[in-house]
Amino acid sequence: MTRAESVVLVNTGHGKGKSSAAFGVMARGWARGWNVAVVQFVKGGKWKTGERKLADHLGIEWHTLGDGFTWESTDLDETAAKGRHAWEVARQKLASGQYQLLILDELTYAAKYGWVPVAEIVAGITERSPKTNVVVTGRDAPAELVELADTVTEMRVVKHAYERGIKAIKGIEY
């Protein structure tokens, strides 16, 4: 066994828990004294999530740069521009050497919707500062990102409360 300077984790799939797992790693990194940052690619500033509240309490840098889910967008060009801007912020942080952990929440959608070329995402993560660990979340992770990652976990739905008409619960889903 060798100890790597840093690793890339990808949480993908259509099941619940991709971001929740990433925020568990966020808390663990913070507890180890790491400089941690989160860049969110889809969620907009109106979201008042428990994980954001925790990050603020802990002093973790947080960037909510999306404008909500694409199916809620009133201007898809603006949504795409925000996605590209989020990638620029993430790319700079990846290269900076200032972070031991970066959570790139819902980055896979930037690739899926064509906001950022997959090759550019792969290059940014590959060329990151050597000691920067990365967690990427989102459905439909591109094959190139799966190949690059050290650990890939696919969340799948077995059953979900929403299917029975149960709405999202504060503290569980957000």
Contacts in CASP RR format, 6 or more apart in sequence:
PFRMAT RR
TARGET T0000
AUTHOR 0000-0000-0000
METHOD contacts of the structure
MODEL  1
MTRAESVVLVNTGHGKGKSSAAFGVMARGWARGWNVAVVQFVKGGKWKTG
ERKLADHLGIEWHTLGDGFTWESTDLDETAAKGRHAWEVARQKLASGQYQ
LLILDELTYAAKYGWVPVAEIVAGITERSPKTNVVVTGRDAPAELVELAD
TVTEMRVVKHAYERGIKAIKGIEY
4 150 0 8 1.000
5 130 0 8 1.000
5 131 0 8 1.000
6 100 0 8 1.000
6 128 0 8 1.000
6 130 0 8 1.000
6 131 0 8 1.000
6 132 0 8 1.000
6 133 0 8 1.000
6 134 0 8 1.000
7 133 0 8 1.000
7 134 0 8 1.000
7 150 0 8 1.000
7 151 0 8 1.000
8 125 0 8 1.000
8 133 0 8 1.000
8 134 0 8 1.000
8 135 0 8 1.000
8 136 0 8 1.000
8 148 0 8 1.000
8 149 0 8 1.000
8 150 0 8 1.000
8 151 0 8 1.000
9 22 0 8 1.000
9 25 0 8 1.000
9 133 0 8 1.000
9 134 0 8 1.000
9 135 0 8 1.000
9 136 0 8 1.000
9 149 0 8 1.000
9 150 0 8 1.000
9 151 0 8 1.000
9 152 0 8 1.000
9 153 0 8 1.000
10 135 0 8 1.000
10 136 0 8 1.000
10 137 0 8 1.000
10 141 0 8 1.000
10 145 0 8 1.000
10 146 0 8 1.000
10 149 0 8 1.000
10 151 0 8 1.000
10 152 0 8 1.000
10 153 0 8 1.000
11 17 0 8 1.000
11 18 0 8 1.000
11 19 0 8 1.000
11 21 0 8 1.000
11 22 0 8 1.000
11 135 0 8 1.000
11 136 0 8 1.000
11 137 0 8 1.000
11 138 0 8 1.000
11 153 0 8 1.000
11 155 0 8 1.000
12 18 0 8 1.000
12 108 0 8 1.000
12 137 0 8 1.000
12 138 0 8 1.000
12 139 0 8 1.000
12 140 0 8 1.000
12 141 0 8 1.000
12 146 0 8 1.000
12 152 0 8 1.000
12 153 0 8 1.000
12 154 0 8 1.000
12 155 0 8 1.000
13 138 0 8 1.000
13 139 0 8 1.000
13 140 0 8 1.000
13 141 0 8 1.000
13 154 0 8 1.000
13 155 0 8 1.000
13 156 0 8 1.000
14 139 0 8 1.000
14 155 0 8 1.000
14 156 0 8 1.000
14 157 0 8 1.000
15 155 0 8 1.000
15 156 0 8 1.000
15 157 0 8 1.000
15 160 0 8 1.000
16 155 0 8 1.000
16 157 0 8 1.000
16 160 0 8 1.000
16 173 0 8 1.000
17 155 0 8 1.000
18 137 0 8 1.000
18 138 0 8 1.000
18 139 0 8 1.000
18 155 0 8 1.000
19 51 0 8 1.000
19 105 0 8 1.000
19 106 0 8 1.000
19 137 0 8 1.000
19 138 0 8 1.000
20 51 0 8 1.000
21 137 0 8 1.000
21 153 0 8 1.000
21 155 0 8 1.000
22 103 0 8 1.000
22 105 0 8 1.000
22 135 0 8 1.000
22 137 0 8 1.000
23 51 0 8 1.000
23 54 0 8 1.000
23 103 0 8 1.000
25 101 0 8 1.000
25 103 0 8 1.000
25 135 0 8 1.000
26 36 0 8 1.000
26 38 0 8 1.000
26 51 0 8 1.000
26 55 0 8 1.000
26 60 0 8 1.000
26 101 0 8 1.000
26 103 0 8 1.000
26 135 0 8 1.000
27 54 0 8 1.000
27 58 0 8 1.000
29 36 0 8 1.000
29 100 0 8 1.000
29 101 0 8 1.000
30 36 0 8 1.000
30 58 0 8 1.000
30 60 0 8 1.000
32 100 0 8 1.000
33 100 0 8 1.000
34 99 0 8 1.000
34 100 0 8 1.000
34 101 0 8 1.000
35 61 0 8 1.000
35 98 0 8 1.000
35 99 0 8 1.000
35 100 0 8 1.000
35 101 0 8 1.000
36 60 0 8 1.000
36 61 0 8 1.000
36 99 0 8 1.000
36 100 0 8 1.000
36 101 0 8 1.000
36 102 0 8 1.000
36 103 0 8 1.000
37 60 0 8 1.000
37 61 0 8 1.000
37 62 0 8 1.000
37 63 0 8 1.000
37 93 0 8 1.000
37 99 0 8 1.000
37 101 0 8 1.000
37 102 0 8 1.000
37 103 0 8 1.000
38 55 0 8 1.000
38 60 0 8 1.000
38 61 0 8 1.000
38 62 0 8 1.000
38 63 0 8 1.000
38 102 0 8 1.000
38 103 0 8 1.000
38 105 0 8 1.000
39 63 0 8 1.000
39 65 0 8 1.000
39 86 0 8 1.000
39 89 0 8 1.000
39 90 0 8 1.000
39 93 0 8 1.000
39 102 0 8 1.000
39 103 0 8 1.000
39 104 0 8 1.000
39 105 0 8 1.000
39 107 0 8 1.000
40 62 0 8 1.000
40 63 0 8 1.000
40 64 0 8 1.000
40 65 0 8 1.000
40 66 0 8 1.000
40 86 0 8 1.000
40 105 0 8 1.000
40 106 0 8 1.000
41 65 0 8 1.000
41 66 0 8 1.000
41 83 0 8 1.000
41 86 0 8 1.000
41 87 0 8 1.000
41 104 0 8 1.000
41 105 0 8 1.000
41 106 0 8 1.000
41 107 0 8 1.000
41 109 0 8 1.000
41 110 0 8 1.000
42 66 0 8 1.000
42 68 0 8 1.000
42 69 0 8 1.000
42 70 0 8 1.000
42 105 0 8 1.000
42 106 0 8 1.000
42 109 0 8 1.000
43 49 0 8 1.000
43 64 0 8 1.000
43 66 0 8 1.000
43 68 0 8 1.000
43 105 0 8 1.000
43 106 0 8 1.000
44 64 0 8 1.000
44 65 0 8 1.000
44 66 0 8 1.000
44 67 0 8 1.000
44 68 0 8 1.000
45 64 0 8 1.000
45 66 0 8 1.000
46 68 0 8 1.000
47 64 0 8 1.000
47 68 0 8 1.000
47 174 0 8 1.000
48 174 0 8 1.000
49 174 0 8 1.000
50 170 0 8 1.000
50 171 0 8 1.000
50 174 0 8 1.000
52 62 0 8 1.000
52 64 0 8 1.000
54 60 0 8 1.000
55 61 0 8 1.000
55 62 0 8 1.000
56 62 0 8 1.000
63 86 0 8 1.000
63 89 0 8 1.000
65 82 0 8 1.000
65 83 0 8 1.000
65 85 0 8 1.000
65 86 0 8 1.000
65 89 0 8 1.000
66 79 0 8 1.000
66 82 0 8 1.000
66 83 0 8 1.000
66 86 0 8 1.000
67 73 0 8 1.000
67 78 0 8 1.000
67 79 0 8 1.000
67 82 0 8 1.000
68 79 0 8 1.000
70 76 0 8 1.000
70 79 0 8 1.000
70 109 0 8 1.000
70 113 0 8 1.000
73 79 0 8 1.000
80 113 0 8 1.000
80 114 0 8 1.000
80 115 0 8 1.000
83 110 0 8 1.000
83 115 0 8 1.000
83 116 0 8 1.000
84 110 0 8 1.000
84 115 0 8 1.000
84 116 0 8 1.000
86 110 0 8 1.000
87 107 0 8 1.000
87 110 0 8 1.000
87 115 0 8 1.000
87 116 0 8 1.000
87 120 0 8 1.000
87 121 0 8 1.000
90 102 0 8 1.000
90 104 0 8 1.000
90 107 0 8 1.000
91 124 0 8 1.000
93 99 0 8 1.000
93 102 0 8 1.000
94 102 0 8 1.000
94 124 0 8 1.000
94 125 0 8 1.000
94 127 0 8 1.000
94 128 0 8 1.000
94 129 0 8 1.000
94 132 0 8 1.000
94 134 0 8 1.000
95 124 0 8 1.000
95 127 0 8 1.000
95 128 0 8 1.000
95 129 0 8 1.000
96 129 0 8 1.000
97 129 0 8 1.000
97 131 0 8 1.000
97 132 0 8 1.000
98 129 0 8 1.000
99 129 0 8 1.000
99 132 0 8 1.000
100 131 0 8 1.000
100 132 0 8 1.000
100 133 0 8 1.000
101 132 0 8 1.000
101 133 0 8 1.000
101 134 0 8 1.000
101 135 0 8 1.000
102 128 0 8 1.000
102 132 0 8 1.000
102 133 0 8 1.000
102 134 0 8 1.000
102 135 0 8 1.000
103 135 0 8 1.000
103 137 0 8 1.000
104 134 0 8 1.000
104 135 0 8 1.000
104 136 0 8 1.000
104 137 0 8 1.000
105 137 0 8 1.000
105 138 0 8 1.000
106 137 0 8 1.000
106 138 0 8 1.000
107 121 0 8 1.000
107 136 0 8 1.000
107 137 0 8 1.000
107 138 0 8 1.000
108 136 0 8 1.000
108 137 0 8 1.000
108 138 0 8 1.000
108 139 0 8 1.000
108 140 0 8 1.000
108 141 0 8 1.000
108 142 0 8 1.000
108 145 0 8 1.000
109 115 0 8 1.000
109 138 0 8 1.000
109 139 0 8 1.000
110 116 0 8 1.000
110 121 0 8 1.000
111 117 0 8 1.000
111 118 0 8 1.000
111 121 0 8 1.000
111 142 0 8 1.000
111 145 0 8 1.000
112 139 0 8 1.000
112 140 0 8 1.000
112 142 0 8 1.000
118 142 0 8 1.000
118 144 0 8 1.000
118 145 0 8 1.000
119 144 0 8 1.000
121 142 0 8 1.000
121 144 0 8 1.000
121 145 0 8 1.000
122 144 0 8 1.000
122 145 0 8 1.000
122 148 0 8 1.000
125 134 0 8 1.000
125 136 0 8 1.000
125 145 0 8 1.000
125 148 0 8 1.000
126 148 0 8 1.000
128 134 0 8 1.000
136 145 0 8 1.000
136 149 0 8 1.000
141 149 0 8 1.000
141 152 0 8 1.000
146 152 0 8 1.000
162 168 0 8 1.000
168 174 0 8 1.000
END
